[in-house]
Amino acid sequence: MAGHVKVTPEWRQWLQEALDGGNTPASLLSTMLEHQFDPQVARDALIELTLGPPSPEGVPPQVTGYVSDLVRLPEGNLIQTPDRKVRVLVRMSRPVVAVFDRVLDERECDTLRHMASSRLARSKVVEAGSGRHAVTHYRTSEGAYFPRGENEFITRLERRVAALMNWPIENGEGFQVMRYGPGGEYQPHYDYFVPNDSGSDVHLRHGGQRVSTLIIYLNDVEEGGETLFPALNFSYVPRKGQGLYFEYCNQAGALDPLTLHGGAPVKRGEKWIATQWMRQHEFKHAST
């Protein structure tokens, strides 16, 4: 049976109030899907409520109030890291997005996956109200955490990544490796801590706001598993060893909502990624 293809004024008002109350786009998308909304209709409604309506030509919304006055991404087609040069394959200026080639080589990808395998546990998200980490139905992956500087191998990768992200290594949260099995997904969300969420305060005390993300793909996915930016109509197909970078926080601490993104469901095989988040200041891990 086809899902609902229209968002009524009553639903739109409820969604706006829920967003204003601190609910995340991912949680509201799940609610709409549970109520049999067509997935694309639901995503479009949430994008419009979050970012504003598209132009008559269908151009993605241009959000006012955010200026990329501090672009961390290094210039040039090749970025020199402590142990290798990494090629830039794709650049975008708003939001700041880049695709890197061969961030990790084949052996490094396999090593990181092997190291993570024995630590995997159901991935969690930050609850908007409490700031605690909790399991949710809109992020269906398993994850493993590597404290910063855990061993020589991790330290070498962290130094390389810090050079690519052009930000101090001590501001990194530490690698998180995630595995998505068949059907695994992460519905559209922001990596930054939403200022209106009371739970964000817990995390902002330990290094400030997140400023940028680097996702490193540790395997080739047979089908599905793309990283999606719904407001940009842009998707990246995972390729082993490559990295997808984006940043979203300027000097004034303003945040770029165009970085709304998600992981599409894996249709065949599995998807492994390693993620590095950078903070404004030195990050000191705190359990929540």
C-alpha positions as CSV (number, residue, x, y, z in Angstrom):
1,M,0.0,0.0,0.0
2,A,1.3,3.4,-1.0
3,G,2.3,5.8,1.9
4,H,0.8,9.2,2.6
5,V,2.0,11.7,-0.1
6,K,0.8,14.9,1.5
7,V,1.8,16.5,4.8
8,T,-1.3,18.2,6.2
9,P,-1.1,21.5,8.0
10,E,-1.8,19.7,11.3
11,W,1.2,17.4,10.7
12,R,3.4,20.4,9.6
13,Q,2.5,22.3,12.8
14,W,3.3,19.2,15.0
15,L,6.6,18.7,13.2
16,Q,7.6,22.4,13.7
17,E,6.7,22.3,17.4
18,A,8.6,19.0,17.8
19,L,11.7,20.5,16.1
20,D,11.4,23.7,18.2
21,G,11.2,21.4,21.3
22,G,14.6,19.8,20.5
23,N,13.6,16.6,18.6
24,T,16.0,15.6,15.9
25,P,15.1,15.3,12.2
26,A,16.1,11.6,12.4
27,S,13.7,10.9,15.2
28,L,10.8,12.8,13.5
29,L,11.5,11.0,10.2
30,S,11.2,7.7,12.0
31,T,7.8,8.8,13.4
32,M,6.6,9.8,10.0
33,L,7.6,6.5,8.5
34,E,5.8,4.7,11.3
35,H,2.7,6.6,10.3
36,Q,3.0,5.4,6.7
37,F,4.4,8.5,5.0
38,D,6.1,8.1,1.7
39,P,9.9,8.3,2.7
40,Q,10.7,11.1,0.1
41,V,7.7,13.2,1.1
42,A,8.7,12.9,4.8
43,R,12.3,13.9,4.1
44,D,11.3,16.8,1.9
45,A,9.0,18.1,4.6
46,L,11.6,17.9,7.3
47,I,14.2,19.6,5.0
48,E,11.9,22.4,4.3
49,L,11.0,22.9,7.9
50,T,14.7,22.8,8.9
51,L,16.3,24.7,6.1
52,G,13.5,26.6,4.3
53,P,11.7,26.0,1.0
54,P,13.6,25.4,-2.2
55,S,13.6,27.9,-5.0
56,P,11.1,27.6,-7.9
57,E,13.9,26.0,-9.9
58,G,14.3,23.3,-7.3
59,V,17.7,24.6,-6.2
60,P,18.6,23.4,-2.6
61,P,17.7,26.0,0.1
62,Q,20.3,28.7,0.7
63,V,20.3,29.2,4.4
64,T,21.0,32.7,5.6
65,G,22.9,33.5,8.8
66,Y,25.9,31.2,8.2
67,V,29.2,32.3,6.7
68,S,32.1,30.0,6.0
69,D,34.6,32.5,7.5
70,L,37.0,29.8,8.7
71,V,37.6,27.1,6.1
72,R,39.9,24.5,7.6
73,L,40.2,22.3,4.5
74,P,43.7,22.8,3.1
75,E,44.1,24.2,-0.4
76,G,45.6,22.3,-3.4
77,N,45.0,19.0,-5.1
78,L,47.4,17.1,-2.9
79,I,47.6,17.4,0.9
80,Q,50.9,16.6,2.6
81,T,50.4,14.5,5.8
82,P,53.3,13.3,8.1
83,D,53.6,10.0,6.1
84,R,52.0,10.5,2.7
85,K,50.4,12.8,0.2
86,V,46.6,12.5,-0.1
87,R,44.8,13.5,-3.3
88,V,41.6,15.6,-3.2
89,L,39.1,14.2,-5.7
90,V,36.1,16.5,-5.0
91,R,35.6,19.9,-3.4
92,M,32.4,21.9,-2.5
93,S,32.4,25.3,-1.0
94,R,29.0,25.5,0.6
95,P,28.9,23.5,2.7
96,V,32.6,22.8,2.8
97,V,32.8,19.2,1.6
98,A,35.7,17.2,0.1
99,V,36.4,13.6,-1.0
100,F,39.9,12.3,-0.4
101,D,41.5,9.4,-2.1
102,R,43.6,6.7,-0.3
103,V,43.3,8.1,3.2
104,L,44.0,4.6,4.3
105,D,45.6,1.8,2.2
106,E,44.1,-1.7,1.9
107,R,46.1,-3.2,4.7
108,E,45.3,-0.3,7.1
109,C,41.6,-0.6,6.4
110,D,41.7,-4.4,7.1
111,T,43.8,-3.9,10.2
112,L,41.3,-1.3,11.6
113,R,38.4,-3.6,10.9
114,H,40.1,-6.5,12.6
115,M,41.0,-4.4,15.7
116,A,37.4,-3.2,15.9
117,S,35.7,-6.6,15.5
118,S,36.2,-7.8,19.1
119,R,34.9,-4.5,20.5
120,L,31.7,-4.0,18.5
121,A,28.6,-3.1,20.4
122,R,25.3,-1.5,19.3
123,S,25.9,2.1,18.3
124,K,24.3,4.9,20.3
125,V,23.2,8.5,19.7
126,V,23.1,11.6,21.9
127,E,19.7,12.1,23.5
128,A,18.5,15.6,22.8
129,G,17.0,16.1,26.3
130,S,19.5,14.4,28.6
131,G,22.7,14.4,26.6
132,R,23.2,10.7,27.4
133,H,24.1,8.1,24.8
134,A,21.3,5.7,24.0
135,V,20.4,3.0,21.5
136,T,17.8,4.1,18.9
137,H,16.0,2.6,16.0
138,Y,17.2,5.2,13.5
139,R,20.8,4.3,13.9
140,T,21.3,0.6,13.3
141,S,25.0,-0.1,13.4
142,E,27.6,-1.6,15.7
143,G,30.5,0.5,16.9
144,A,33.9,0.4,18.5
145,Y,35.7,3.3,20.1
146,F,39.5,3.8,20.1
147,P,40.8,6.3,22.7
148,R,43.2,8.9,21.3
149,G,46.8,7.7,21.1
150,E,45.8,4.1,22.1
151,N,48.7,2.5,20.3
152,E,51.3,3.3,17.6
153,F,49.0,2.3,14.7
154,I,46.1,4.5,15.9
155,T,48.5,7.4,16.6
156,R,49.9,7.2,13.1
157,L,46.4,7.3,11.6
158,E,45.4,10.2,13.9
159,R,48.3,12.3,12.8
160,R,47.5,11.7,9.1
161,V,43.8,12.6,9.7
162,A,44.6,15.7,11.7
163,A,46.7,17.0,8.8
164,L,43.9,16.3,6.4
165,M,41.4,18.1,8.6
166,N,43.9,20.8,9.4
167,W,43.1,20.9,13.0
168,P,45.0,20.0,16.2
169,I,45.2,16.2,16.9
170,E,44.3,16.9,20.6
171,N,40.9,18.3,19.5
172,G,39.9,14.9,18.0
173,E,37.4,12.7,19.9
174,G,39.1,9.5,19.0
175,F,38.3,7.1,16.1
176,Q,34.9,5.4,16.1
177,V,34.6,2.4,13.8
178,M,31.1,1.4,12.7
179,R,29.7,-1.7,11.0
180,Y,26.4,-1.6,9.2
181,G,25.0,-5.0,8.2
182,P,22.2,-5.7,5.6
183,G,19.5,-3.1,6.1
184,G,21.7,-1.0,8.4
185,E,21.3,2.7,8.2
186,Y,21.6,6.1,9.9
187,Q,18.8,8.4,9.1
188,P,19.5,12.1,8.4
189,H,21.1,13.9,11.3
190,Y,23.6,16.6,12.2
191,D,27.0,15.8,13.6
192,Y,27.1,19.0,15.6
193,F,25.4,19.4,19.0
194,V,22.2,21.3,18.4
195,P,22.3,24.4,20.6
196,N,18.6,24.3,21.5
197,D,18.9,20.8,22.9
198,S,19.4,20.8,26.6
199,G,21.4,17.6,26.4
200,S,24.0,19.4,24.2
201,D,25.4,21.2,27.3
202,V,26.8,18.0,28.7
203,H,29.0,17.6,25.6
204,L,29.9,21.2,24.9
205,R,31.7,21.3,28.3
206,H,34.3,18.8,27.0
207,G,36.0,20.5,24.1
208,G,33.2,22.7,22.8
209,Q,31.3,22.3,19.6
210,R,32.1,19.8,16.9
211,V,33.5,21.6,13.9
212,S,34.2,19.0,11.3
213,T,33.9,15.3,10.4
214,L,35.9,12.8,8.4
215,I,34.3,9.5,7.4
216,I,36.8,6.9,6.2
217,Y,35.3,3.9,4.3
218,L,36.9,0.6,5.2
219,N,35.4,-1.6,2.6
220,D,33.6,-1.5,-0.8
221,V,29.8,-2.0,-0.3
222,E,28.1,-4.4,-2.7
223,E,25.0,-2.3,-2.9
224,G,23.5,0.7,-1.0
225,G,25.1,2.3,2.0
226,E,25.6,5.7,0.3
227,T,26.3,8.8,2.5
228,L,23.5,11.2,1.6
229,F,23.2,15.0,1.9
230,P,19.4,15.4,1.4
231,A,19.5,19.2,1.1
232,L,22.1,19.1,-1.6
233,N,20.8,16.2,-3.6
234,F,24.3,14.8,-3.2
235,S,25.4,11.2,-2.4
236,Y,28.7,9.5,-2.0
237,V,29.1,5.8,-2.9
238,P,31.5,4.1,-0.4
239,R,34.9,3.1,-1.8
240,K,37.5,1.4,0.4
241,G,40.2,3.7,1.7
242,Q,38.6,7.0,0.6
243,G,37.4,9.7,3.0
244,L,34.5,12.1,3.0
245,Y,35.1,15.4,4.8
246,F,32.8,18.2,5.8
247,E,32.8,21.1,8.2
248,Y,30.0,23.1,9.8
249,C,31.2,25.5,12.5
250,N,32.6,29.0,11.8
251,Q,34.6,31.4,14.0
252,A,31.5,32.8,15.7
253,G,30.3,29.3,16.5
254,A,27.4,29.5,13.9
255,L,26.5,26.1,12.5
256,D,25.8,25.1,8.9
257,P,22.5,23.2,8.6
258,L,23.2,22.2,5.0
259,T,25.4,19.5,6.5
260,L,22.3,17.4,7.3
261,H,23.4,13.9,6.2
262,G,22.7,10.2,6.7
263,G,23.7,6.7,5.7
264,A,21.4,5.0,3.3
265,P,20.4,1.4,4.1
266,V,22.9,-1.3,3.1
267,K,21.1,-3.5,0.5
268,R,23.8,-6.1,0.0
269,G,26.9,-7.0,2.0
270,E,28.0,-4.7,4.8
271,K,29.5,-1.3,5.3
272,W,32.5,-0.4,7.6
273,I,33.5,3.1,8.3
274,A,35.8,5.0,10.7
275,T,34.8,8.4,11.8
276,Q,36.8,11.3,13.3
277,W,35.0,14.3,14.8
278,M,37.0,17.4,15.7
279,R,36.1,19.9,18.4
280,Q,36.7,23.6,18.9
281,H,39.1,23.0,21.7
282,E,41.0,20.1,23.2
283,F,38.7,17.1,23.8
284,K,38.7,15.3,27.1
285,H,36.5,12.2,27.0
286,A,33.7,12.2,29.5
287,S,31.4,9.2,30.1
288,T,27.6,10.0,29.9
